Every structure is written in C-alpha cells, then in structure tokens.
Amino acid sequence: MTESCSSIIAGKVTDDDSGGHLRSTNPARLSDVVADVALGDATTFVESCRIAKASQPAWSRVPAPIRGRVIAEIGRLVEANA
C-alpha cells in the first residue's frame, strides 16, 4: 500500500500539489513505491517559512527541557514510521 504525504503548515495538512508529485521508492527495490508525496511550489515554501518565522518567538519561550522532549518525540515518530 502506497502512503500519500503532503505538507503540514501551521498545524494543518495542505492539499497543495502545485509543485507536482514525487514518487518515493525503496532504494533496495526501485519498483516498490513507498510514498506519493505532494509537493508545494515556491509560494508554498515562502508561506511556510513566513509562518515558521512568526511562530519562533513563542517556541523560544517554551522551556528548553520541554523543547528537547518534543524534538525527541518527533525523532521517535520518524524512526517508528521509517
């Protein structure tokens, strides 16, 4: 089963595929499609950067130990879904 992936901007999944699609394959078996990734275009990228920059001051006020736990949990989720 092929996964579908798209961007998450400001906590919301986008349906933006203005930059096309990327088929991600298993490097050990190139015929095995792992995911179909919707790609945004330059406008999507600029907008996501603007939102990230605007969010940074609030993130910086979160105590470092809590930020560390959040980042560690993201790492665990990435590994679990590898």
PyMOL Python script that loads the backbone (N, CA, C, O; Angstrom):
from pymol import cmd

cmd.read_pdbstr("""\
ATOM      1  N   MET A   1       0.839  -1.182   0.000  1.00  0.00           N
ATOM      2  CA  MET A   1       0.000   0.000   0.000  1.00  0.00           C
ATOM      3  C   MET A   1       0.881   1.240   0.000  1.00  0.00           C
ATOM      4  O   MET A   1       1.769   1.370   0.842  1.00  0.00           O
ATOM      5  N   THR A   2       0.648   2.138  -0.921  1.00  0.00           N
ATOM      6  CA  THR A   2       1.424   3.358  -1.038  1.00  0.00           C
ATOM      7  C   THR A   2       0.850   4.436  -0.133  1.00  0.00           C
ATOM      8  O   THR A   2      -0.352   4.701  -0.151  1.00  0.00           O
ATOM      9  N   GLU A   3       1.708   5.047   0.649  1.00  0.00           N
ATOM     10  CA  GLU A   3       1.306   6.159   1.506  1.00  0.00           C
ATOM     11  C   GLU A   3       1.205   7.431   0.679  1.00  0.00           C
ATOM     12  O   GLU A   3       1.935   7.607  -0.297  1.00  0.00           O
ATOM     13  N   SER A   4       0.303   8.311   1.071  1.00  0.00           N
ATOM     14  CA  SER A   4       0.232   9.639   0.484  1.00  0.00           C
ATOM     15  C   SER A   4       0.711  10.633   1.528  1.00  0.00           C
ATOM     16  O   SER A   4       0.292  10.569   2.683  1.00  0.00           O
ATOM     17  N   CYS A   5       1.576  11.540   1.137  1.00  0.00           N
ATOM     18  CA  CYS A   5       2.137  12.528   2.055  1.00  0.00           C
ATOM     19  C   CYS A   5       1.932  13.919   1.490  1.00  0.00           C
ATOM     20  O   CYS A   5       1.974  14.130   0.278  1.00  0.00           O
ATOM     21  N   SER A   6       1.709  14.860   2.385  1.00  0.00           N
ATOM     22  CA  SER A   6       1.633  16.259   1.978  1.00  0.00           C
ATOM     23  C   SER A   6       2.204  17.110   3.105  1.00  0.00           C
ATOM     24  O   SER A   6       2.540  16.601   4.174  1.00  0.00           O
ATOM     25  N   SER A   7       2.308  18.377   2.859  1.00  0.00           N
ATOM     26  CA  SER A   7       2.895  19.295   3.839  1.00  0.00           C
ATOM     27  C   SER A   7       1.915  19.605   4.964  1.00  0.00           C
ATOM     28  O   SER A   7       0.697  19.556   4.792  1.00  0.00           O
ATOM     29  N   ILE A   8       2.486  19.924   6.112  1.00  0.00           N
ATOM     30  CA  ILE A   8       1.708  20.432   7.237  1.00  0.00           C
ATOM     31  C   ILE A   8       2.242  21.824   7.511  1.00  0.00           C
ATOM     32  O   ILE A   8       3.419  21.996   7.828  1.00  0.00           O
ATOM     33  N   ILE A   9       1.372  22.815   7.389  1.00  0.00           N
ATOM     34  CA  ILE A   9       1.761  24.212   7.590  1.00  0.00           C
ATOM     35  C   ILE A   9       0.816  24.808   8.622  1.00  0.00           C
ATOM     36  O   ILE A   9      -0.405  24.752   8.471  1.00  0.00           O
ATOM     37  N   ALA A  10       1.395  25.377   9.672  1.00  0.00           N
ATOM     38  CA  ALA A  10       0.616  25.963  10.774  1.00  0.00           C
ATOM     39  C   ALA A  10      -0.328  24.931  11.383  1.00  0.00           C
ATOM     40  O   ALA A  10      -1.449  25.254  11.777  1.00  0.00           O
ATOM     41  N   GLY A  11       0.139  23.687  11.454  1.00  0.00           N
ATOM     42  CA  GLY A  11      -0.638  22.628  12.073  1.00  0.00           C
ATOM     43  C   GLY A  11      -1.741  22.048  11.215  1.00  0.00           C
ATOM     44  O   GLY A  11      -2.512  21.211  11.685  1.00  0.00           O
ATOM     45  N   LYS A  12      -1.832  22.476   9.964  1.00  0.00           N
ATOM     46  CA  LYS A  12      -2.886  21.989   9.079  1.00  0.00           C
ATOM     47  C   LYS A  12      -2.280  21.284   7.873  1.00  0.00           C
ATOM     48  O   LYS A  12      -1.334  21.780   7.261  1.00  0.00           O
ATOM     49  N   VAL A  13      -2.832  20.125   7.540  1.00  0.00           N
ATOM     50  CA  VAL A  13      -2.396  19.402   6.347  1.00  0.00           C
ATOM     51  C   VAL A  13      -2.853  20.187   5.126  1.00  0.00           C
ATOM     52  O   VAL A  13      -4.012  20.592   5.038  1.00  0.00           O
ATOM     53  N   THR A  14      -1.941  20.400   4.188  1.00  0.00           N
ATOM     54  CA  THR A  14      -2.296  21.111   2.961  1.00  0.00           C
ATOM     55  C   THR A  14      -2.572  20.102   1.853  1.00  0.00           C
ATOM     56  O   THR A  14      -2.019  19.002   1.845  1.00  0.00           O
ATOM     57  N   ASP A  15      -3.409  20.481   0.947  1.00  0.00           N
ATOM     58  CA  ASP A  15      -3.664  19.655  -0.233  1.00  0.00           C
ATOM     59  C   ASP A  15      -2.909  20.215  -1.427  1.00  0.00           C
ATOM     60  O   ASP A  15      -3.186  19.868  -2.575  1.00  0.00           O
ATOM     61  N   ASP A  16      -1.950  21.086  -1.137  1.00  0.00           N
ATOM     62  CA  ASP A  16      -1.217  21.781  -2.188  1.00  0.00           C
ATOM     63  C   ASP A  16      -0.282  20.817  -2.911  1.00  0.00           C
ATOM     64  O   ASP A  16       0.629  20.254  -2.305  1.00  0.00           O
ATOM     65  N   ASP A  17      -0.509  20.633  -4.193  1.00  0.00           N
ATOM     66  CA  ASP A  17       0.399  19.843  -5.015  1.00  0.00           C
ATOM     67  C   ASP A  17       0.831  20.664  -6.227  1.00  0.00           C
ATOM     68  O   ASP A  17       1.108  20.125  -7.298  1.00  0.00           O
ATOM     69  N   SER A  18       0.882  21.991  -6.027  1.00  0.00           N
ATOM     70  CA  SER A  18       1.223  22.905  -7.122  1.00  0.00           C
ATOM     71  C   SER A  18       2.632  22.690  -7.660  1.00  0.00           C
ATOM     72  O   SER A  18       2.950  23.121  -8.768  1.00  0.00           O
ATOM     73  N   GLY A  19       3.477  22.022  -6.875  1.00  0.00           N
ATOM     74  CA  GLY A  19       4.831  21.713  -7.324  1.00  0.00           C
ATOM     75  C   GLY A  19       4.960  20.320  -7.917  1.00  0.00           C
ATOM     76  O   GLY A  19       6.061  19.862  -8.222  1.00  0.00           O
ATOM     77  N   GLY A  20       3.814  19.644  -8.078  1.00  0.00           N
ATOM     78  CA  GLY A  20       3.821  18.308  -8.645  1.00  0.00           C
ATOM     79  C   GLY A  20       3.817  17.232  -7.574  1.00  0.00           C
ATOM     80  O   GLY A  20       3.462  17.477  -6.421  1.00  0.00           O
ATOM     81  N   HIS A  21       4.214  16.050  -7.976  1.00  0.00           N
ATOM     82  CA  HIS A  21       4.268  14.895  -7.075  1.00  0.00           C
ATOM     83  C   HIS A  21       5.626  14.228  -7.193  1.00  0.00           C
ATOM     84  O   HIS A  21       6.267  14.269  -8.243  1.00  0.00           O
ATOM     85  N   LEU A  22       6.049  13.619  -6.106  1.00  0.00           N
ATOM     86  CA  LEU A  22       7.295  12.859  -6.081  1.00  0.00           C
ATOM     87  C   LEU A  22       6.949  11.443  -5.651  1.00  0.00           C
ATOM     88  O   LEU A  22       6.310  11.244  -4.618  1.00  0.00           O
ATOM     89  N   ARG A  23       7.359  10.477  -6.426  1.00  0.00           N
ATOM     90  CA  ARG A  23       7.196   9.075  -6.028  1.00  0.00           C
ATOM     91  C   ARG A  23       8.471   8.648  -5.322  1.00  0.00           C
ATOM     92  O   ARG A  23       9.550   8.624  -5.914  1.00  0.00           O
ATOM     93  N   SER A  24       8.331   8.314  -4.059  1.00  0.00           N
ATOM     94  CA  SER A  24       9.456   7.864  -3.258  1.00  0.00           C
ATOM     95  C   SER A  24       9.507   6.342  -3.324  1.00  0.00           C
ATOM     96  O   SER A  24       8.523   5.664  -3.026  1.00  0.00           O
ATOM     97  N   THR A  25      10.666   5.810  -3.719  1.00  0.00           N
ATOM     98  CA  THR A  25      10.796   4.364  -3.867  1.00  0.00           C
ATOM     99  C   THR A  25      11.765   3.777  -2.849  1.00  0.00           C
ATOM    100  O   THR A  25      12.607   4.479  -2.289  1.00  0.00           O
ATOM    101  N   ASN A  26      11.628   2.494  -2.628  1.00  0.00           N
ATOM    102  CA  ASN A  26      12.534   1.745  -1.777  1.00  0.00           C
ATOM    103  C   ASN A  26      13.862   1.632  -2.523  1.00  0.00           C
ATOM    104  O   ASN A  26      13.891   1.076  -3.621  1.00  0.00           O
ATOM    105  N   PRO A  27      14.970   2.142  -1.961  1.00  0.00           N
ATOM    106  CA  PRO A  27      16.242   2.088  -2.692  1.00  0.00           C
ATOM    107  C   PRO A  27      16.741   0.668  -2.957  1.00  0.00           C
ATOM    108  O   PRO A  27      17.536   0.454  -3.872  1.00  0.00           O
ATOM    109  N   ALA A  28      16.286  -0.294  -2.173  1.00  0.00           N
ATOM    110  CA  ALA A  28      16.700  -1.682  -2.387  1.00  0.00           C
ATOM    111  C   ALA A  28      15.859  -2.369  -3.460  1.00  0.00           C
ATOM    112  O   ALA A  28      16.272  -3.383  -4.022  1.00  0.00           O
ATOM    113  N   ARG A  29      14.686  -1.820  -3.741  1.00  0.00           N
ATOM    114  CA  ARG A  29      13.794  -2.381  -4.753  1.00  0.00           C
ATOM    115  C   ARG A  29      13.045  -1.215  -5.387  1.00  0.00           C
ATOM    116  O   ARG A  29      11.973  -0.827  -4.923  1.00  0.00           O
ATOM    117  N   LEU A  30      13.616  -0.665  -6.445  1.00  0.00           N
ATOM    118  CA  LEU A  30      13.094   0.560  -7.037  1.00  0.00           C
ATOM    119  C   LEU A  30      11.671   0.430  -7.566  1.00  0.00           C
ATOM    120  O   LEU A  30      10.995   1.443  -7.750  1.00  0.00           O
ATOM    121  N   SER A  31      11.208  -0.763  -7.808  1.00  0.00           N
ATOM    122  CA  SER A  31       9.833  -0.940  -8.265  1.00  0.00           C
ATOM    123  C   SER A  31       8.832  -0.824  -7.113  1.00  0.00           C
ATOM    124  O   SER A  31       7.625  -0.765  -7.345  1.00  0.00           O
ATOM    125  N   ASP A  32       9.329  -0.793  -5.874  1.00  0.00           N
ATOM    126  CA  ASP A  32       8.489  -0.692  -4.682  1.00  0.00           C
ATOM    127  C   ASP A  32       8.290   0.779  -4.333  1.00  0.00           C
ATOM    128  O   ASP A  32       9.191   1.418  -3.788  1.00  0.00           O
ATOM    129  N   VAL A  33       7.102   1.321  -4.649  1.00  0.00           N
ATOM    130  CA  VAL A  33       6.794   2.721  -4.343  1.00  0.00           C
ATOM    131  C   VAL A  33       6.375   2.803  -2.883  1.00  0.00           C
ATOM    132  O   VAL A  33       5.418   2.149  -2.467  1.00  0.00           O
ATOM    133  N   VAL A  34       7.091   3.607  -2.110  1.00  0.00           N
ATOM    134  CA  VAL A  34       6.848   3.752  -0.683  1.00  0.00           C
ATOM    135  C   VAL A  34       5.808   4.834  -0.409  1.00  0.00           C
ATOM    136  O   VAL A  34       4.925   4.661   0.432  1.00  0.00           O
ATOM    137  N   ALA A  35       5.920   5.952  -1.126  1.00  0.00           N
ATOM    138  CA  ALA A  35       5.007   7.067  -0.880  1.00  0.00           C
ATOM    139  C   ALA A  35       4.858   7.927  -2.121  1.00  0.00           C
ATOM    140  O   ALA A  35       5.761   8.021  -2.952  1.00  0.00           O
ATOM    141  N   ASP A  36       3.717   8.540  -2.219  1.00  0.00           N
ATOM    142  CA  ASP A  36       3.456   9.543  -3.232  1.00  0.00           C
ATOM    143  C   ASP A  36       3.367  10.861  -2.477  1.00  0.00           C
ATOM    144  O   ASP A  36       2.457  11.060  -1.672  1.00  0.00           O
ATOM    145  N   VAL A  37       4.306  11.756  -2.733  1.00  0.00           N
ATOM    146  CA  VAL A  37       4.432  12.996  -1.964  1.00  0.00           C
ATOM    147  C   VAL A  37       3.954  14.178  -2.796  1.00  0.00           C
ATOM    148  O   VAL A  37       4.454  14.418  -3.895  1.00  0.00           O
ATOM    149  N   ALA A  38       2.971  14.922  -2.258  1.00  0.00           N
ATOM    150  CA  ALA A  38       2.504  16.143  -2.909  1.00  0.00           C
ATOM    151  C   ALA A  38       3.496  17.261  -2.594  1.00  0.00           C
ATOM    152  O   ALA A  38       3.822  17.504  -1.432  1.00  0.00           O
ATOM    153  N   LEU A  39       3.961  17.924  -3.619  1.00  0.00           N
ATOM    154  CA  LEU A  39       4.952  18.983  -3.448  1.00  0.00           C
ATOM    155  C   LEU A  39       4.318  20.348  -3.672  1.00  0.00           C
ATOM    156  O   LEU A  39       3.580  20.552  -4.636  1.00  0.00           O
ATOM    157  N   GLY A  40       4.611  21.269  -2.781  1.00  0.00           N
ATOM    158  CA  GLY A  40       4.185  22.641  -2.975  1.00  0.00           C
ATOM    159  C   GLY A  40       5.157  23.339  -3.914  1.00  0.00           C
ATOM    160  O   GLY A  40       6.208  22.798  -4.258  1.00  0.00           O
ATOM    161  N   ASP A  41       4.790  24.544  -4.322  1.00  0.00           N
ATOM    162  CA  ASP A  41       5.668  25.324  -5.185  1.00  0.00           C
ATOM    163  C   ASP A  41       6.409  26.372  -4.352  1.00  0.00           C
ATOM    164  O   ASP A  41       6.371  26.330  -3.122  1.00  0.00           O
ATOM    165  N   ALA A  42       7.075  27.300  -5.012  1.00  0.00           N
ATOM    166  CA  ALA A  42       7.854  28.321  -4.319  1.00  0.00           C
ATOM    167  C   ALA A  42       6.977  29.172  -3.399  1.00  0.00           C
ATOM    168  O   ALA A  42       7.412  29.570  -2.319  1.00  0.00           O
ATOM    169  N   THR A  43       5.755  29.447  -3.823  1.00  0.00           N
ATOM    170  CA  THR A  43       4.849  30.237  -2.992  1.00  0.00           C
ATOM    171  C   THR A  43       4.524  29.504  -1.697  1.00  0.00           C
ATOM    172  O   THR A  43       4.488  30.111  -0.626  1.00  0.00           O
ATOM    173  N   THR A  44       4.292  28.218  -1.796  1.00  0.00           N
ATOM    174  CA  THR A  44       4.022  27.397  -0.609  1.00  0.00           C
ATOM    175  C   THR A  44       5.222  27.427   0.331  1.00  0.00           C
ATOM    176  O   THR A  44       5.066  27.550   1.546  1.00  0.00           O
ATOM    177  N   PHE A  45       6.414  27.316  -0.236  1.00  0.00           N
ATOM    178  CA  PHE A  45       7.631  27.331   0.566  1.00  0.00           C
ATOM    179  C   PHE A  45       7.793  28.662   1.295  1.00  0.00           C
ATOM    180  O   PHE A  45       8.092  28.687   2.489  1.00  0.00           O
ATOM    181  N   VAL A  46       7.596  29.759   0.584  1.00  0.00           N
ATOM    182  CA  VAL A  46       7.738  31.089   1.191  1.00  0.00           C
ATOM    183  C   VAL A  46       6.706  31.276   2.304  1.00  0.00           C
ATOM    184  O   VAL A  46       7.030  31.802   3.369  1.00  0.00           O
ATOM    185  N   GLU A  47       5.479  30.851   2.065  1.00  0.00           N
ATOM    186  CA  GLU A  47       4.431  30.979   3.079  1.00  0.00           C
ATOM    187  C   GLU A  47       4.757  30.149   4.318  1.00  0.00           C
ATOM    188  O   GLU A  47       4.551  30.607   5.442  1.00  0.00           O
ATOM    189  N   SER A  48       5.263  28.932   4.121  1.00  0.00           N
ATOM    190  CA  SER A  48       5.611  28.097   5.271  1.00  0.00           C
ATOM    191  C   SER A  48       6.770  28.701   6.060  1.00  0.00           C
ATOM    192  O   SER A  48       6.795  28.610   7.287  1.00  0.00           O
ATOM    193  N   CYS A  49       7.715  29.308   5.379  1.00  0.00           N
ATOM    194  CA  CYS A  49       8.823  29.987   6.070  1.00  0.00           C
ATOM    195  C   CYS A  49       8.327  31.189   6.861  1.00  0.00           C
ATOM    196  O   CYS A  49       8.784  31.429   7.978  1.00  0.00           O
ATOM    197  N   ARG A  50       7.390  31.949   6.284  1.00  0.00           N
ATOM    198  CA  ARG A  50       6.833  33.114   6.967  1.00  0.00           C
ATOM    199  C   ARG A  50       6.125  32.680   8.251  1.00  0.00           C
ATOM    200  O   ARG A  50       6.286  33.310   9.296  1.00  0.00           O
ATOM    201  N   ILE A  51       5.348  31.612   8.171  1.00  0.00           N
ATOM    202  CA  ILE A  51       4.631  31.115   9.345  1.00  0.00           C
ATOM    203  C   ILE A  51       5.609  30.583  10.393  1.00  0.00           C
ATOM    204  O   ILE A  51       5.425  30.822  11.587  1.00  0.00           O
ATOM    205  N   ALA A  52       6.640  29.869   9.960  1.00  0.00           N
ATOM    206  CA  ALA A  52       7.642  29.351  10.900  1.00  0.00           C
ATOM    207  C   ALA A  52       8.356  30.489  11.618  1.00  0.00           C
ATOM    208  O   ALA A  52       8.580  30.420  12.826  1.00  0.00           O
ATOM    209  N   LYS A  53       8.711  31.526  10.884  1.00  0.00           N
ATOM    210  CA  LYS A  53       9.396  32.673  11.491  1.00  0.00           C
ATOM    211  C   LYS A  53       8.488  33.368  12.503  1.00  0.00           C
ATOM    212  O   LYS A  53       8.945  33.774  13.571  1.00  0.00           O
ATOM    213  N   ALA A  54       7.211  33.506  12.172  1.00  0.00           N
ATOM    214  CA  ALA A  54       6.273  34.148  13.086  1.00  0.00           C
ATOM    215  C   ALA A  54       6.050  33.296  14.345  1.00  0.00           C
ATOM    216  O   ALA A  54       5.743  33.835  15.408  1.00  0.00           O
ATOM    217  N   SER A  55       6.202  31.983  14.232  1.00  0.00           N
ATOM    218  CA  SER A  55       5.989  31.068  15.359  1.00  0.00           C
ATOM    219  C   SER A  55       7.205  30.968  16.271  1.00  0.00           C
ATOM    220  O   SER A  55       7.078  30.553  17.422  1.00  0.00           O
ATOM    221  N   GLN A  56       8.361  31.336  15.781  1.00  0.00           N
ATOM    222  CA  GLN A  56       9.612  31.137  16.521  1.00  0.00           C
ATOM    223  C   GLN A  56       9.639  31.816  17.888  1.00  0.00           C
ATOM    224  O   GLN A  56      10.097  31.192  18.844  1.00  0.00           O
ATOM    225  N   PRO A  57       9.172  33.066  18.037  1.00  0.00           N
ATOM    226  CA  PRO A  57       9.236  33.679  19.368  1.00  0.00           C
ATOM    227  C   PRO A  57       8.469  32.886  20.437  1.00  0.00           C
ATOM    228  O   PRO A  57       8.950  32.742  21.561  1.00  0.00           O
ATOM    229  N   ALA A  58       7.297  32.378  20.098  1.00  0.00           N
ATOM    230  CA  ALA A  58       6.539  31.586  21.071  1.00  0.00           C
ATOM    231  C   ALA A  58       7.267  30.285  21.393  1.00  0.00           C
ATOM    232  O   ALA A  58       7.308  29.870  22.551  1.00  0.00           O
ATOM    233  N   TRP A  59       7.840  29.640  20.381  1.00  0.00           N
ATOM    234  CA  TRP A  59       8.593  28.394  20.596  1.00  0.00           C
ATOM    235  C   TRP A  59       9.803  28.656  21.494  1.00  0.00           C
ATOM    236  O   TRP A  59      10.146  27.823  22.332  1.00  0.00           O
ATOM    237  N   SER A  60      10.445  29.805  21.322  1.00  0.00           N
ATOM    238  CA  SER A  60      11.640  30.099  22.130  1.00  0.00           C
ATOM    239  C   SER A  60      11.294  30.321  23.604  1.00  0.00           C
ATOM    240  O   SER A  60      12.163  30.196  24.467  1.00  0.00           O
ATOM    241  N   ARG A  61      10.037  30.646  23.897  1.00  0.00           N
ATOM    242  CA  ARG A  61       9.611  30.834  25.295  1.00  0.00           C
ATOM    243  C   ARG A  61       9.291  29.508  25.991  1.00  0.00           C
ATOM    244  O   ARG A  61       9.137  29.472  27.212  1.00  0.00           O
ATOM    245  N   VAL A  62       9.192  28.435  25.234  1.00  0.00           N
ATOM    246  CA  VAL A  62       8.972  27.112  25.831  1.00  0.00           C
ATOM    247  C   VAL A  62      10.282  26.691  26.485  1.00  0.00           C
ATOM    248  O   VAL A  62      11.330  26.767  25.844  1.00  0.00           O
ATOM    249  N   PRO A  63      10.258  26.247  27.749  1.00  0.00           N
ATOM    250  CA  PRO A  63      11.500  25.857  28.426  1.00  0.00           C
ATOM    251  C   PRO A  63      12.271  24.792  27.629  1.00  0.00           C
ATOM    252  O   PRO A  63      11.686  23.892  27.026  1.00  0.00           O
ATOM    253  N   ALA A  64      13.593  24.927  27.649  1.00  0.00           N
ATOM    254  CA  ALA A  64      14.465  24.041  26.875  1.00  0.00           C
ATOM    255  C   ALA A  64      14.212  22.556  27.133  1.00  0.00           C
ATOM    256  O   ALA A  64      14.191  21.782  26.176  1.00  0.00           O
ATOM    257  N   PRO A  65      14.020  22.122  28.385  1.00  0.00           N
ATOM    258  CA  PRO A  65      13.777  20.681  28.588  1.00  0.00           C
ATOM    259  C   PRO A  65      12.515  20.194  27.884  1.00  0.00           C
ATOM    260  O   PRO A  65      12.482  19.068  27.388  1.00  0.00           O
ATOM    261  N   ILE A  66      11.491  21.016  27.834  1.00  0.00           N
ATOM    262  CA  ILE A  66      10.256  20.625  27.152  1.00  0.00           C
ATOM    263  C   ILE A  66      10.481  20.602  25.644  1.00  0.00           C
ATOM    264  O   ILE A  66      10.019  19.685  24.964  1.00  0.00           O
ATOM    265  N   ARG A  67      11.187  21.604  25.112  1.00  0.00           N
ATOM    266  CA  ARG A  67      11.506  21.588  23.674  1.00  0.00           C
ATOM    267  C   ARG A  67      12.285  20.332  23.330  1.00  0.00           C
ATOM    268  O   ARG A  67      12.042  19.702  22.300  1.00  0.00           O
ATOM    269  N   GLY A  68      13.226  19.968  24.198  1.00  0.00           N
ATOM    270  CA  GLY A  68      14.019  18.753  23.968  1.00  0.00           C
ATOM    271  C   GLY A  68      13.154  17.509  23.919  1.00  0.00           C
ATOM    272  O   GLY A  68      13.367  16.637  23.075  1.00  0.00           O
ATOM    273  N   ARG A  69      12.182  17.417  24.814  1.00  0.00           N
ATOM    274  CA  ARG A  69      11.280  16.249  24.806  1.00  0.00           C
ATOM    275  C   ARG A  69      10.434  16.217  23.531  1.00  0.00           C
ATOM    276  O   ARG A  69      10.191  15.153  22.962  1.00  0.00           O
ATOM    277  N   VAL A  70       9.995  17.384  23.097  1.00  0.00           N
ATOM    278  CA  VAL A  70       9.194  17.447  21.868  1.00  0.00           C
ATOM    279  C   VAL A  70      10.027  16.965  20.680  1.00  0.00           C
ATOM    280  O   VAL A  70       9.564  16.146  19.887  1.00  0.00           O
ATOM    281  N   ILE A  71      11.250  17.470  20.558  1.00  0.00           N
ATOM    282  CA  ILE A  71      12.126  17.071  19.448  1.00  0.00           C
ATOM    283  C   ILE A  71      12.443  15.581  19.525  1.00  0.00           C
ATOM    284  O   ILE A  71      12.467  14.899  18.500  1.00  0.00           O
ATOM    285  N   ALA A  72      12.685  15.072  20.730  1.00  0.00           N
ATOM    286  CA  ALA A  72      12.960  13.636  20.890  1.00  0.00           C
ATOM    287  C   ALA A  72      11.755  12.807  20.459  1.00  0.00           C
ATOM    288  O   ALA A  72      11.920  11.766  19.824  1.00  0.00           O
ATOM    289  N   GLU A  73      10.551  13.254  20.793  1.00  0.00           N
ATOM    290  CA  GLU A  73       9.339  12.525  20.398  1.00  0.00           C
ATOM    291  C   GLU A  73       9.174  12.543  18.885  1.00  0.00           C
ATOM    292  O   GLU A  73       8.773  11.539  18.296  1.00  0.00           O
ATOM    293  N   ILE A  74       9.474  13.657  18.254  1.00  0.00           N
ATOM    294  CA  ILE A  74       9.426  13.709  16.788  1.00  0.00           C
ATOM    295  C   ILE A  74      10.394  12.686  16.207  1.00  0.00           C
ATOM    296  O   ILE A  74      10.056  11.978  15.258  1.00  0.00           O
ATOM    297  N   GLY A  75      11.607  12.606  16.778  1.00  0.00           N
ATOM    298  CA  GLY A  75      12.591  11.628  16.329  1.00  0.00           C
ATOM    299  C   GLY A  75      12.077  10.207  16.473  1.00  0.00           C
ATOM    300  O   GLY A  75      12.275   9.380  15.583  1.00  0.00           O
ATOM    301  N   ARG A  76      11.416   9.917  17.590  1.00  0.00           N
ATOM    302  CA  ARG A  76      10.859   8.570  17.802  1.00  0.00           C
ATOM    303  C   ARG A  76       9.780   8.264  16.765  1.00  0.00           C
ATOM    304  O   ARG A  76       9.702   7.150  16.249  1.00  0.00           O
ATOM    305  N   LEU A  77       8.949   9.267  16.466  1.00  0.00           N
ATOM    306  CA  LEU A  77       7.892   9.063  15.466  1.00  0.00           C
ATOM    307  C   LEU A  77       8.479   8.815  14.082  1.00  0.00           C
ATOM    308  O   LEU A  77       7.985   7.972  13.333  1.00  0.00           O
ATOM    309  N   VAL A  78       9.537   9.555  13.745  1.00  0.00           N
ATOM    310  CA  VAL A  78      10.184   9.357  12.440  1.00  0.00           C
ATOM    311  C   VAL A  78      10.741   7.935  12.367  1.00  0.00           C
ATOM    312  O   VAL A  78      10.528   7.238  11.375  1.00  0.00           O
ATOM    313  N   GLU A  79      11.441   7.507  13.396  1.00  0.00           N
ATOM    314  CA  GLU A  79      12.002   6.151  13.402  1.00  0.00           C
ATOM    315  C   GLU A  79      10.904   5.082  13.331  1.00  0.00           C
ATOM    316  O   GLU A  79      11.045   4.086  12.622  1.00  0.00           O
ATOM    317  N   ALA A  80       9.820   5.296  14.065  1.00  0.00           N
ATOM    318  CA  ALA A  80       8.734   4.314  14.074  1.00  0.00           C
ATOM    319  C   ALA A  80       8.062   4.206  12.710  1.00  0.00           C
ATOM    320  O   ALA A  80       7.514   3.159  12.366  1.00  0.00           O
ATOM    321  N   ASN A  81       8.103   5.278  11.943  1.00  0.00           N
ATOM    322  CA  ASN A  81       7.444   5.281  10.640  1.00  0.00           C
ATOM    323  C   ASN A  81       8.413   5.132   9.482  1.00  0.00           C
ATOM    324  O   ASN A  81       8.037   5.313   8.324  1.00  0.00           O
ATOM    325  N   ALA A  82       9.674   4.799   9.797  1.00  0.00           N
ATOM    326  CA  ALA A  82      10.679   4.667   8.731  1.00  0.00           C
ATOM    327  C   ALA A  82      10.366   3.500   7.822  1.00  0.00           C
ATOM    328  O   ALA A  82      11.106   3.242   6.872  1.00  0.00           O
TER     329      ALA A  82
END
""", "prot")
cmd.dss("prot")
cmd.show_as("cartoon", "prot")
cmd.util.cbc("prot")
cmd.orient("prot")
